[in-house]
């Protein structure tokens, strides 16, 4: 029983509209973290950069929404949205491809015979 004194009856169209609004709001609130992750996916992608960016965005959205749900169970209300961003942003930072600078560190495989000898 709903405390309003009546029992709400939603049609199928109402349920679909509510689901679209909730999912859309969730995707939009996750954009600060997932857009960054999608950019990293685009940089890491080989021949299919768009698909790679889409998959990174999709998994980042799933990770962010899962974090929001977990924080909502901790009764953090609206704070659950910004608190869900650090994990995907940290993942984006860790997955960012590093560019090798010329004259940077040499590894064992970079040396050829005769280097450093006079």
Buried (B, 14 or more C-beta within 10 A) or exposed (E): EEEEEEEEEEEEEEEEEEEEEEEEEBBEBBBBBBBBBBBBBBBBBEEEEEEBBBBBBBBBBEBBBEBBEEBBEEEBEEEBBBBBBEBBBEBBEEEEEEEEEEEEEEEEEEEEEEEEEE
